């Protein structure tokens, strides 16, 4: 597969593309593209229809980029649509043990939400009494969370 730089103005968004992103996802992607550039090539078909990377192209255009890296495929329209869906649907899960080696503040700054990191305490209000229930199969991790939250003054139970 060959990566080439292509003019953004020559690319055609696929009208059938069902992928949407939230405002938060847009901002996270924009921040990444501003900092690192377009490091993942756009997938385009032979007629310059964008198969994968619609949001990156849109943001790069807004940022004033003239060209983006792209990989060209030669697909029928039926296969093009299938690849479009597969590229957007095929997402992996995080290895939480490895992810735990990263600083939580960094992960949140890079776009993670508390709930994605296993915490569901986004909406705790300081002035209201609340009990946090930890549901964790790993007893060591459950006890660490218990002690941490208890140390912060929360009423905590483990299930």
LUMDOLUM-681337 format. One record per residue: x, y, z of N, C-alpha, C, O, CB in turn; residue in one letter. Coordinates in steps of 0.1 Angstrom, whole numbers, padded with zeros to 4 digits, always signed. Each point is the difference from the previous one (the first is absolute). Glycine has a CB too. Layout:
BEGIN
XYZXYZXYZXYZXYZa...
//
This chain:
BEGIN
+0008-0012+0000-0008+0012+0000+0009+0012+0000+0009+0001+0008-0028-0013+0004x+0016+0022-0020+0007+0012-0002-0007+0012+0006-0012+0002-0003+0023-0012-0018x-0004+0017+0029-0006+0013+0006+0004+0011-0009+0012+0002-0002-0012-0011+0026x-0009+0017-0029+0003+0012-0008-0007+0012+0006-0010-0001+0008+0013-0013-0028x+0003+0026+0018-0007+0012+0004-0010+0004-0011+0004+0001-0012+0016+0007+0026x-0032-0005-0011-0010+0004-0010-0006+0013+0004-0001+0004+0012-0004-0028-0017x+0000+0032-0005-0006+0012+0003-0014-0002+0006-0008-0008-0005+0020+0018-0015x-0014-0003+0031-0013-0001+0007-0012+0003-0009-0010-0006+0000+0022+0011+0022x-0009+0005-0030-0011+0005-0009-0004-0010-0011-0011+0001-0005+0020+0022+0008x-0001-0033-0005-0003-0011-0010-0008-0011+0007-0005-0009-0008+0025+0015-0005x-0022-0006+0026-0006-0011+0007-0016+0002+0000-0004+0011+0002+0025-0015+0012x-0028-0007-0015-0015+0000+0000-0005-0008+0012+0002-0012+0001-0002+0015-0026x-0006+0004+0035-0006-0007+0011-0011-0010-0005-0007+0003-0010+0011+0017+0025x-0004-0032-0010-0011-0010-0003-0013+0005+0005-0001+0002+0012+0018-0021-0012x-0027+0020-0009-0013+0005+0005-0007-0010+0009-0008+0004+0008+0006+0008-0029x+0006-0024+0020-0006-0011+0009+0006-0001+0013-0005-0007+0009-0001-0005-0030x+0017+0019+0024+0008-0002+0012-0009+0003+0012-0004+0012+0002+0025-0006-0014x-0024-0016+0021-0009+0002+0011+0007+0005+0013-0006+0003+0010-0008-0020-0020x+0028+0018+0010+0007+0003+0012-0002+0015+0004+0001+0009-0008+0016-0027+0002x-0019+0020+0019-0002+0013+0005+0009+0000+0013+0003-0010+0006-0026+0014-0015x+0027+0008+0012+0008+0001+0013-0006+0012+0008-0006+0009-0005+0027-0018-0006x-0020+0007+0024-0005+0010+0009+0009+0012+0000+0011+0000-0005-0021-0018+0020x+0005+0029-0009+0009+0012+0002+0012-0003+0007+0011+0005-0003-0031+0010+0003x+0020-0023+0011+0011-0004+0008+0010-0008-0009+0012+0003+0000-0026-0003+0021x+0009-0009-0029+0009-0008-0008+0006+0009-0011+0012-0002-0004-0026-0019+0008x+0006+0030-0009+0006+0010-0010+0011+0008+0006+0011+0001-0006-0034+0000-0005x+0021+0004+0023+0011+0008+0006+0012-0009+0003+0011+0005-0002-0028+0010+0012x+0015-0027-0005+0011-0009+0003+0008-0003-0013+0012+0000+0000-0024-0010+0019x+0005+0007-0030+0006-0003-0012+0008+0013-0006+0011-0001-0005-0029-0017+0000x+0011+0029+0006+0006+0013-0004+0013+0002+0007+0010+0004-0006-0032+0005+0000x+0022-0010+0020+0012+0002+0008+0011-0009-0004+0012+0004-0001-0027+0003+0020x+0012-0020-0022+0010-0010-0004+0006+0004-0014+0012+0000-0002-0025-0018+0015x+0004+0022-0022+0005+0004-0014+0008+0013+0001+0010+0001-0008-0030-0012-0002x+0016+0020+0018+0008+0012+0002+0014-0003+0005+0010+0006-0004-0031+0007+0008x+0022-0022+0006+0012-0003+0006+0009-0009-0008+0012+0002-0001-0023+0000+0023x+0005-0013-0028+0008-0010-0007-0001-0001-0015+0007-0006-0006-0009-0006+0027x-0008+0020-0026-0003-0001-0014-0008-0013-0004-0004-0007+0009+0025+0020-0013x-0023-0015-0008-0008-0011-0005+0009-0012-0001+0006-0003-0011-0022+0018-0001x+0018-0023+0023+0009-0011+0001-0005-0013-0006+0007-0010-0002+0003+0021+0022x-0024-0012-0021-0006-0012-0006-0005+0004-0013-0008+0009-0002+0001-0018+0025x+0011+0002-0034-0004+0003-0013-0015-0001-0002-0007-0009+0006+0029+0001-0014x-0027+0016-0001-0014-0001-0004-0001-0011-0010+0009-0002-0008-0013+0027+0012x-0007-0033-0004-0002-0010-0009-0009+0005-0011-0012+0005+0003+0015-0023+0014x+0001+0017-0030-0008+0006-0011-0001-0011-0011+0009-0008-0002-0002+0032+0008x-0018-0024-0013-0002-0009-0011+0006+0006-0013+0004+0012+0001-0025-0022+0010x+0022+0003-0021+0006+0005-0013-0006+0013-0005+0006+0008-0007+0000-0031+0002x-0019+0025+0008-0007+0013-0005+0001+0011+0011-0007+0010-0001-0008-0024-0013x+0024+0012+0024+0003+0010+0010-0012+0001+0010-0001+0010+0008+0015+0003-0024x-0023-0023+0017-0010+0000+0010+0007-0004+0013+0008-0010+0001-0026+0004-0017x+0015+0014+0027+0006-0004+0013-0007-0012+0005-0012+0000+0001+0018+0025+0004x+0001-0035-0002-0005-0012+0006+0002+0000+0015-0009-0004+0008+0014-0009-0029x+0006+0018+0026+0002+0001+0014+0008+0013+0003+0011+0002-0006-0011-0027+0009x-0004+0033+0007+0007+0012+0003-0008+0013-0002+0006+0011-0001+0015-0023-0004x-0034+0011+0003-0008+0012-0002+0002+0011+0010+0001+0011-0004-0018-0026-0007x+0017+0011+0023+0001+0010+0011+0014+0007+0000+0002+0012+0002-0019-0025+0012x+0027+0005-0017+0014+0005+0000+0001+0010-0012+0006+0010+0001+0003-0031+0009x-0015+0017-0022+0001+0009-0011-0007+0013+0003+0005+0011-0003-0004-0031-0013x-0013+0019+0022-0008+0012+0003+0008+0010+0009+0001+0012-0003-0022-0026+0001x+0027+0008+0012+0008+0008+0010+0013+0006-0007+0003+0011+0002-0013-0025+0017x+0017+0005-0026+0012+0005-0007-0003+0011-0009+0008+0010-0001+0002-0033+0003x-0021+0022-0009-0005+0011-0009-0002+0013+0008+0004+0011-0004-0014-0028-0012x+0003+0015+0027-0003+0012+0009+0013+0006+0005+0001+0012+0002-0023-0022+0004x+0032+0002-0004+0013+0005+0005+0009+0006-0011+0011+0005+0003-0012-0023+0015x-0004+0017-0030+0007+0006-0011+0010-0009-0008+0007+0005-0008-0010+0016+0021x+0003-0034-0010+0008-0009-0007-0004-0001-0015-0011+0000-0003+0015-0013+0025x+0006+0012-0030-0002-0001-0015+0000-0015-0004-0007-0004-0009+0017+0027+0005x-0002-0031+0011+0002-0014-0003-0001-0009+0012+0003+0005+0012+0012+0002-0031x-0019-0019+0017+0000-0010+0011+0006-0013-0005-0001-0003-0012-0019+0014+0023x+0026-0019-0002+0005-0013-0005-0012-0009-0002-0010+0000+0007+0031+0002+0006x-0020-0010-0024-0011-0009-0004+0005-0014-0005+0011-0001-0006-0025+0022+0001x+0006-0031+0007+0002-0013-0006-0011-0002-0010-0012+0001+0004+0024-0010+0017x-0009+0006-0033-0010-0002-0010-0003-0015-0002+0009-0009+0000-0001+0029-0012x-0021-0023+0012-0005-0014-0002-0008-0001-0013-0004+0011-0005+0003-0015+0030x+0000-0008-0030-0008-0001-0013-0011-0010+0003+0001-0012-0001+0019+0016-0013x-0032+0002+0019-0011-0008+0004-0013+0003-0008-0001+0011-0005+0011-0012+0028x-0018-0009-0024-0014+0003-0005-0007+0009+0010+0004+0001+0011-0005-0024-0024x-0010+0029+0009-0007+0009+0009-0006-0009+0012-0001+0005+0011-0005+0011-0030x+0002-0028+0016-0005-0009+0011+0011-0003+0010-0002+0001+0012-0014-0011-0028x+0028+0007+0011+0011-0003+0009+0005+0013+0007+0004+0000+0012+0003-0019-0026x-0008+0030+0007+0004+0013+0006-0009+0003+0012+0005+0004+0011+0002+0005-0034x-0020-0011+0021-0010+0002+0011+0003-0009+0012+0000+0004+0012-0017+0004-0028x+0020-0021+0013+0003-0009+0011+0013+0004+0007+0000+0000+0013-0011-0018-0026x+0021+0022+0006+0012+0004+0007-0002+0013+0008+0005+0001+0011+0008-0011-0029x-0021+0019+0013-0004+0012+0008-0006-0004+0013+0004+0006+0011-0007+0007-0032x-0006-0022+0021-0006-0004+0013+0010-0007+0009+0000+0002+0012-0023-0004-0024x+0030-0008+0006+0010-0007+0008+0011+0009+0006+0003-0002+0012-0007-0018-0027x+0008+0030+0008+0010+0009+0006-0005+0008+0012+0007+0003+0009+0003-0001-0032x-0023+0001+0022-0006+0007+0011-0005-0009+0011-0002+0004+0012-0005+0013-0028x+0004-0029+0013-0006-0009+0010+0011-0008+0007-0002-0003+0012-0018+0001-0026x+0030-0002+0007+0011-0009+0006+0008+0008+0010+0010+0006-0003-0010-0020-0018x-0005+0014+0033+0008+0007+0011+0004-0010+0010-0008-0009+0004-0004+0031-0008x+0024-0021+0009+0004-0009+0010-0003+0005+0014-0004+0011+0002+0023-0019-0017x-0017-0001+0025-0001+0004+0014+0013+0003+0006+0011-0004-0006-0032-0010+0008x+0022+0022+0008+0012+0003+0007+0004-0011+0009-0008-0006+0007+0003+0030-0009x+0018-0026+0003+0006-0009+0010+0001+0009+0013+0010+0008+0001+0003-0024-0018x-0022+0014+0026+0000+0010+0012+0012-0002+0008+0004+0010+0007-0029-0011-0007x+0031-0011+0001+0012-0001+0008+0012+0008-0006+0007+0007+0008-0014-0030-0002x+0008+0023-0019+0011+0008-0006-0004+0015+0000+0009+0008+0002-0003-0027-0017x-0019+0022+0013-0004+0014+0001+0002+0006+0013+0002+0012+0002-0019-0017-0019x+0017-0003+0028+0001+0005+0013+0014+0005+0003+0003+0006+0010-0020-0022-0003x+0027+0013-0016+0014+0005+0001+0001+0014-0004+0010+0007+0002-0002-0030-0006x-0019+0029-0002+0000+0014-0004-0006+0008+0011-0007-0005+0008+0005-0001-0032x+0006+0019+0024-0005+0009+0010-0014+0003-0004-0004+0004-0011+0027+0006+0015x-0032-0011+0006-0015+0003-0002-0002+0014-0005-0009+0002-0009+0003-0019+0027x+0013+0027-0013-0001+0014-0004+0003+0001-0015-0007+0006-0008+0013+0002+0031x+0005-0015-0028+0003+0000-0014-0011-0006-0008-0004+0005-0010+0029-0006+0016x-0029-0011-0002-0011-0007-0007-0012+0008-0002-0006+0001-0011+0015-0022+0020x-0013+0028+0002-0012+0009-0001+0003+0012-0009-0009+0004-0008+0002-0011+0031x+0019+0012-0023+0003+0011-0009+0000-0004-0014-0002+0008-0009+0016+0002+0027x-0010-0023-0020+0000-0006-0014-0013-0004-0005-0001-0006-0011+0024-0001+0015x-0034+0009+0004-0013-0003-0005-0008-0011+0007-0012-0002-0003+0020+0009-0018x-0002-0014+0031-0007-0010+0007-0010+0006+0010+0003+0011+0006+0016-0026-0008x-0030+0008+0005-0010+0005+0010+0002-0010+0012+0005-0011-0002-0021+0020-0016x+0012-0004+0030+0001-0008+0012-0006-0014-0002+0006-0010+0004-0006+0031+0010x-0011-0021-0020-0008-0013-0002+0008-0010-0009+0000-0012+0003-0022+0024+0001x+0030-0007-0013+0008-0008-0009+0012-0006+0008+0005-0010-0004-0012+0024-0016x+0011-0007+0030+0011-0005+0008-0005-0008+0012+0008-0004+0009+0005+0024-0016x-0026-0023+0008-0005-0008+0010-0006+0008+0012-0004-0006+0010+0021-0011-0017x-0017+0030+0006-0006+0008+0010-0013+0006-0004-0001+0004-0012+0024+0002+0020x-0033-0006+0000-0013+0005-0003-0003+0011+0010-0011-0001+0007+0003-0021-0019x+0017+0031+0014-0002+0010+0011-0001+0014-0006+0003+0010+0007+0009-0025+0009x-0014+0017-0029-0001+0013-0006-0010+0009+0006+0003+0012+0001+0004-0023-0022x-0018+0006+0025-0011+0009+0005-0002+0000+0015-0011+0004+0004+0001-0008-0026x+0020+0001+0029-0001+0001+0015+0000+0014+0004+0009+0008-0004+0003-0030+0007x-0021+0026+0005-0001+0014+0005+0005+0000+0014-0005-0008+0008-0014+0014-0024x+0028+0002+0019+0006+0001+0013-0009+0002+0012+0002-0006+0011+0018+0015-0022x-0031-0002+0008-0009+0003+0011-0011-0010+0003-0008+0002+0009+0013+0022-0014x-0005-0035-0003-0010-0010+0002+0006-0013+0005+0010-0004-0006-0024+0015-0012x+0008-0017+0028+0006-0013+0004-0002-0011-0011-0011+0000-0006+0006+0006+0030x+0015-0014-0026-0001-0010-0010+0008-0012+0004+0010+0001+0007-0012+0017-0025x-0003-0030+0013+0007-0012+0003+0005-0005-0014-0008-0001-0009-0006-0005+0030x+0027+0003-0022+0006-0006-0012+0001-0015+0002+0006-0004+0010+0006+0026-0015x-0018-0029-0004+0002-0015+0000+0010-0004-0010-0002+0003-0012-0022-0005+0020x+0034-0005-0004+0010-0005-0009-0004-0015-0004-0002-0008+0008+0020+0023+0003x-0019-0016-0024-0002-0014-0006+0012-0004-0008+0001+0005-0011-0026-0001+0010x+0033-0011+0007+0013-0004-0006+0003-0014+0004+0001-0004+0012+0007+0028-0012x-0005-0033-0010+0004-0014+0003+0013-0001+0006+0002-0009+0008-0016+0002-0027x+0023+0016+0016+0014-0001+0006+0000+0006+0014-0002+0012+0001+0012-0010-0024x-0009-0011+0033-0001+0005+0014+0011+0010+0004-0003+0009+0007-0007-0031-0002x+0022+0020-0011+0011+0010+0003-0004+0014-0005+0001+0010+0007+0016-0029-0008x-0021+0019-0012-0004+0013-0006-0012+0006+0008-0001+0012+0002+0009-0020-0025x-0018+0000+0026-0012+0004+0007+0004+0007+0014-0005+0010+0003-0009-0028-0014x+0023+0011+0018+0005+0006+0013+0008+0012-0002-0001+0010+0008+0001-0033+0001x+0008+0024-0020+0007+0013-0002-0009+0011-0003+0001+0011+0005+0018-0024-0015x-0029+0011+0002-0011+0010-0003-0007+0004+0013-0003+0011+0002+0000-0020-0026x-0001-0001+0032-0007+0002+0012+0008+0009+0009-0005+0010+0005-0005-0033-0007x+0023+0020+0004+0009+0008+0009+0002+0014-0005-0001+0010+0007+0012-0031+0000x-0010+0022-0020+0002+0013-0007-0012+0009+0002+0001+0012+0004+0015-0022-0021x-0028+0005+0014-0012+0007+0001-0004+0003+0014-0004+0011+0003-0003-0021-0024x+0009+0001+0030-0002+0002+0014+0009+0011+0006-0004+0008+0008-0003-0032-0006x+0019+0024-0007+0010+0010+0005-0004+0014-0005+0004+0010+0006+0014-0027-0006x-0026+0017-0011-0005+0013-0005-0013+0004+0007-0006+0011-0004+0018-0015-0018x-0017-0004+0031-0012+0004+0008-0013-0006-0006-0010+0004+0005+0022+0016+0001x-0011-0029-0015-0012-0006-0006-0005-0012+0008+0009-0007+0006-0002+0016-0028x-0019-0011+0023-0006-0012+0006+0001-0011-0011-0006+0002-0011-0009+0011+0028x+0022-0024-0014+0002-0009-0011-0004-0014+0004+0002-0004+0012+0017+0018-0020x-0024-0022-0001-0003-0014+0002+0006-0008-0011+0001+0005-0011-0022+0000+0024x+0024-0018-0011+0005-0009-0010-0010-0011-0002-0005-0006+0010+0029+0011-0004x-0027-0007-0018-0010-0011-0004+0008-0011-0006-0006-0011-0004-0013+0026+0001x
//
